[in-house]
Amino acid sequence: MLSDNVSRIVAARVSDPGAIAAAAARRMKATSLLGEHGKAMIVAADHPARGANGVGGDPTAMADRFELLDRLCIALERPGVTGVLGTADILEDLLLLGVLDGKSVFGSMNRAGLAGSVFEIDDRFTGYDAEALADMGFDGGKMLTRIALDDPATPSVLFDTAKAVNELNDRELIAMVEPFLSSWQDGKIRNDLSTDAVIKSITIASGLGRRTAYTWLKLPVVENMERVLASSTLPALLLGGEVTDPEAAFTSWGKALKQPTAQGLVVGRSLLYPSNGDVAGAVDKAVSLL
């Protein structure tokens, strides 16, 4: 039962904090980043650390940690799911629950650009660093890299991303870079999802760091994905984002996955909080696209 699981987590955190490191040490690692279907299917749950707790019309949907963990456990046990992406608090809970065996695990690195803040572009690294990811035996780290040509904080964002790419490459860990060309509009940061803007963000992100052997991209699915995915030879994972039309989203994901650099999906809210409430069904449908 969920209540029993929560009690186990809290008891370990209070009385035996070392249990987290012990769970990480005995975790059975994934033998490959890709599943038997030849693609990655990664469930993302790093939104709350940015203060982005809303799903659909519920502004606090992801703020219930007990429910989020329950949904993550359902998703991770579905056939074809290869991994998870999250911040330390969530991944440590999952380690204590023992549900990460055989899964690839990616830590979220920069979370300081809080959703809706005036400093949103100044997205400093407040989560995982490369050293901790290596110590935990995880597979890599993810960084959101929003490139705002009208914001003077952007050079620092690019510098910090390049630094993380270098440190992850040095440890032979995946650097999952999620680039957007962004701008301030009516006091809010908006990502430009036009084909040309996404291509421009990819060409900038692909050149970050002194080595790119372990750099992967995490990209939105937009119009003309053939052109988008032809703008780099780096392996690409397709992000889901918040989906308003599930059928249209699944169709576009399936089409984009046919491109040679597309290596799978990284999807969060649309699978963990589907409109019909069926987490297992949503995950299974996404896996079927692979």
C-alpha positions as CSV (number, residue, x, y, z in Angstrom):
1,M,0.0,0.0,0.0
2,L,1.1,3.6,-0.7
3,S,0.8,4.5,3.0
4,D,3.2,1.7,3.9
5,N,5.6,2.8,1.3
6,V,5.6,6.4,2.5
7,S,6.2,5.2,6.1
8,R,9.2,3.2,4.9
9,I,10.6,6.3,3.1
10,V,10.1,8.6,6.1
11,A,11.5,6.0,8.5
12,A,14.7,5.6,6.4
13,R,15.1,9.4,6.1
14,V,14.8,9.9,9.8
15,S,16.6,6.9,11.3
16,D,18.9,5.6,8.5
17,P,19.8,8.3,5.9
18,G,22.6,6.0,4.8
19,A,20.0,3.7,3.4
20,I,19.8,5.9,0.3
21,A,23.4,5.4,-0.6
22,A,23.1,1.7,0.2
23,A,20.1,1.3,-2.1
24,A,22.0,3.1,-4.9
25,A,25.0,0.8,-4.4
26,R,23.0,-2.4,-4.7
27,R,20.7,-1.2,-7.5
28,M,20.9,-3.4,-10.6
29,K,21.9,-1.0,-13.4
30,A,20.4,-0.9,-16.9
31,T,22.4,-2.9,-19.4
32,S,21.5,-0.5,-22.1
33,L,19.9,2.9,-22.4
34,L,17.6,1.5,-25.1
35,G,14.9,-1.2,-24.5
36,E,14.2,-4.3,-26.4
37,H,12.3,-2.2,-28.8
38,G,15.5,-0.4,-29.7
39,K,14.4,3.0,-28.2
40,A,14.4,4.7,-24.8
41,M,11.2,5.3,-22.9
42,I,12.0,7.6,-20.0
43,V,9.4,9.0,-17.5
44,A,10.2,12.6,-16.4
45,A,9.3,13.9,-13.0
46,D,11.5,16.9,-12.3
47,H,8.9,19.6,-12.7
48,P,8.1,20.2,-9.0
49,A,11.6,21.4,-8.2
50,R,11.1,24.3,-10.6
51,G,7.8,25.1,-8.9
52,A,5.9,23.8,-11.9
53,N,3.3,21.7,-10.2
54,G,0.3,22.3,-12.5
55,V,-1.2,19.8,-14.8
56,G,-4.2,20.8,-17.0
57,G,-6.6,22.8,-14.8
58,D,-5.1,21.7,-11.5
59,P,-2.3,24.1,-10.4
60,T,-1.1,21.7,-7.6
61,A,-1.5,18.3,-9.2
62,M,2.2,17.3,-8.9
63,A,2.5,18.8,-5.4
64,D,1.1,15.7,-3.8
65,R,4.3,13.7,-3.4
66,F,2.6,10.6,-2.2
67,E,0.4,10.5,-5.3
68,L,3.3,11.4,-7.6
69,L,5.3,8.5,-6.3
70,D,2.4,6.1,-6.7
71,R,2.0,7.2,-10.3
72,L,5.7,6.8,-10.9
73,C,5.7,3.3,-9.5
74,I,2.9,2.4,-11.9
75,A,4.7,3.8,-14.9
76,L,8.0,2.2,-14.0
77,E,6.6,-1.2,-13.7
78,R,5.0,-1.1,-17.2
79,P,6.8,-3.2,-19.9
80,G,9.0,-1.2,-22.2
81,V,9.7,1.7,-19.8
82,T,13.5,2.0,-19.7
83,G,14.2,4.8,-17.3
84,V,13.3,7.8,-15.2
85,L,14.4,11.5,-14.9
86,G,14.1,13.4,-11.7
87,T,15.6,15.5,-8.9
88,A,17.5,14.0,-6.0
89,D,14.5,14.0,-3.6
90,I,12.3,12.0,-6.0
91,L,15.0,9.6,-7.2
92,E,16.1,8.9,-3.7
93,D,12.5,8.0,-2.8
94,L,12.3,5.7,-5.7
95,L,15.6,4.1,-4.6
96,L,14.2,3.5,-1.2
97,L,11.1,1.9,-2.8
98,G,13.4,-0.4,-4.8
99,V,11.8,0.3,-8.2
100,L,14.9,1.5,-10.1
101,D,16.5,-1.9,-10.8
102,G,17.3,-2.4,-14.5
103,K,16.3,1.2,-15.3
104,S,18.4,4.0,-16.7
105,V,18.4,6.9,-14.3
106,F,19.0,10.6,-15.1
107,G,19.4,13.4,-12.6
108,S,18.0,16.9,-13.2
109,M,20.8,19.4,-12.8
110,N,19.6,23.1,-13.2
111,R,16.4,24.0,-11.4
112,A,17.0,27.7,-10.2
113,G,15.0,29.2,-13.1
114,L,11.8,29.0,-11.2
115,A,8.6,29.0,-13.3
116,G,7.2,32.5,-13.6
117,S,10.1,34.3,-11.9
118,V,11.8,37.4,-13.1
119,F,15.1,35.5,-13.0
120,E,13.7,32.5,-14.9
121,I,16.5,32.5,-17.6
122,D,19.2,32.7,-14.9
123,D,18.9,29.0,-14.5
124,R,21.7,28.0,-12.2
125,F,22.6,24.5,-11.2
126,T,21.0,23.7,-7.9
127,G,20.3,20.0,-8.4
128,Y,22.7,17.2,-9.3
129,D,26.2,17.7,-10.4
130,A,28.4,15.3,-12.4
131,E,30.2,14.0,-9.4
132,A,27.1,13.1,-7.5
133,L,25.6,11.4,-10.5
134,A,28.7,9.3,-10.9
135,D,28.7,8.4,-7.2
136,M,25.1,7.3,-7.3
137,G,25.8,5.0,-10.3
138,F,23.3,6.9,-12.5
139,D,23.5,7.2,-16.3
140,G,23.6,10.9,-16.9
141,G,22.3,14.4,-16.2
142,K,19.8,16.6,-17.8
143,M,20.0,20.4,-18.2
144,L,17.4,22.8,-19.5
145,T,19.1,25.4,-21.8
146,R,16.9,28.3,-22.7
147,I,18.6,30.7,-25.0
148,A,17.0,34.2,-24.7
149,L,18.7,36.7,-27.0
150,D,17.0,39.5,-25.1
151,D,18.2,38.4,-21.6
152,P,21.8,39.2,-20.4
153,A,21.8,36.0,-18.3
154,T,21.9,33.8,-21.4
155,P,25.8,33.7,-21.6
156,S,25.9,32.3,-18.1
157,V,23.3,29.7,-19.0
158,L,25.4,28.6,-22.0
159,F,28.6,28.6,-19.9
160,D,27.1,26.6,-17.1
161,T,25.7,24.1,-19.6
162,A,29.0,23.7,-21.4
163,K,30.7,23.2,-18.0
164,A,28.2,20.4,-17.1
165,V,28.6,18.8,-20.5
166,N,32.4,18.7,-20.0
167,E,32.1,17.2,-16.5
168,L,29.6,14.6,-17.6
169,N,31.7,13.7,-20.7
170,D,34.8,13.4,-18.5
171,R,32.9,10.7,-16.5
172,E,31.4,9.0,-19.6
173,L,27.9,10.0,-18.5
174,I,25.2,11.2,-20.8
175,A,24.7,14.9,-20.9
176,M,21.1,15.4,-21.9
177,V,20.7,19.0,-23.1
178,E,17.2,20.4,-23.6
179,P,17.6,23.6,-25.7
180,F,14.9,26.2,-26.5
181,L,15.1,29.6,-28.2
182,S,13.1,31.7,-25.7
183,S,12.1,35.3,-25.2
184,W,10.3,37.5,-22.8
185,Q,6.6,38.2,-23.7
186,D,4.3,40.1,-21.5
187,G,6.5,39.5,-18.5
188,K,6.8,35.7,-19.1
189,I,9.3,33.5,-20.8
190,R,7.9,31.9,-23.9
191,N,9.7,29.1,-25.9
192,D,9.6,29.6,-29.7
193,L,8.4,26.3,-31.1
194,S,8.7,27.2,-34.7
195,T,10.7,24.9,-36.9
196,D,13.5,27.4,-37.6
197,A,13.8,28.4,-33.9
198,V,14.1,24.8,-32.7
199,I,16.7,24.2,-35.4
200,K,18.7,27.3,-34.3
201,S,18.6,26.1,-30.6
202,I,19.9,22.7,-31.7
203,T,22.8,24.1,-33.6
204,I,23.8,26.2,-30.6
205,A,23.4,23.5,-28.1
206,S,25.2,20.9,-30.2
207,G,28.4,23.0,-30.0
208,L,28.5,23.3,-26.3
209,G,31.4,21.7,-24.4
210,R,34.9,20.6,-25.4
211,R,33.6,17.1,-26.2
212,T,30.3,15.8,-27.3
213,A,30.8,12.0,-27.4
214,Y,28.2,11.7,-24.6
215,T,25.9,14.5,-25.4
216,W,22.3,13.7,-26.3
217,L,19.5,16.2,-27.0
218,K,16.0,16.4,-25.5
219,L,13.8,18.1,-28.1
220,P,10.2,19.2,-28.6
221,V,8.1,17.7,-31.3
222,V,7.2,20.5,-33.7
223,E,6.3,20.9,-37.4
224,N,8.8,19.5,-39.9
225,M,10.7,17.2,-37.6
226,E,12.6,15.8,-40.6
227,R,14.3,19.2,-40.9
228,V,14.6,19.6,-37.1
229,L,16.3,16.2,-36.6
230,A,18.6,16.7,-39.6
231,S,20.2,19.7,-37.9
232,S,22.5,17.6,-35.7
233,T,24.0,14.1,-35.6
234,L,23.6,13.9,-31.8
235,P,21.2,11.3,-30.5
236,A,17.8,12.9,-29.7
237,L,15.1,12.1,-27.2
238,L,11.7,13.6,-27.9
239,L,10.0,15.4,-25.0
240,G,6.3,15.2,-24.4
241,G,5.4,18.3,-22.5
242,E,1.9,19.0,-21.4
243,V,-0.5,17.5,-23.9
244,T,-3.9,18.9,-24.7
245,D,-4.8,16.6,-27.5
246,P,-3.4,13.1,-26.7
247,E,-4.3,11.5,-30.1
248,A,-2.6,14.3,-32.0
249,A,0.5,14.1,-29.7
250,F,0.8,10.3,-30.1
251,T,0.6,10.6,-33.9
252,S,3.3,13.3,-34.0
253,W,5.6,11.3,-31.6
254,G,5.2,8.2,-33.7
255,K,6.1,10.0,-36.9
256,A,9.1,11.8,-35.4
257,L,10.4,8.5,-33.9
258,K,11.0,7.2,-37.5
259,Q,13.9,9.7,-38.0
260,P,17.4,8.2,-37.6
261,T,18.6,10.4,-34.8
262,A,15.4,9.9,-32.7
263,Q,16.3,7.5,-29.9
264,G,13.1,7.5,-27.9
265,L,10.8,9.5,-25.7
266,V,11.1,11.5,-22.4
267,V,7.6,12.1,-21.2
268,G,6.3,13.3,-17.9
269,R,2.9,14.9,-17.1
270,S,1.0,13.6,-20.1
271,L,1.8,10.0,-19.0
272,L,1.7,10.5,-15.2
273,Y,-1.5,12.6,-15.2
274,P,-3.5,11.6,-18.3
275,S,-6.9,13.2,-18.6
276,N,-8.7,9.8,-18.2
277,G,-6.6,8.9,-15.1
278,D,-5.3,5.7,-16.6
279,V,-1.5,5.9,-16.1
280,A,-0.8,2.4,-17.2
281,G,-2.8,2.8,-20.3
282,A,-1.1,6.0,-21.3
283,V,2.4,4.6,-20.7
284,D,1.5,1.4,-22.7
285,K,0.3,3.5,-25.6
286,A,3.5,5.6,-25.6
287,V,5.6,2.4,-25.5
288,S,3.6,1.0,-28.5
289,L,5.0,3.9,-30.6
290,L,8.5,2.5,-30.1
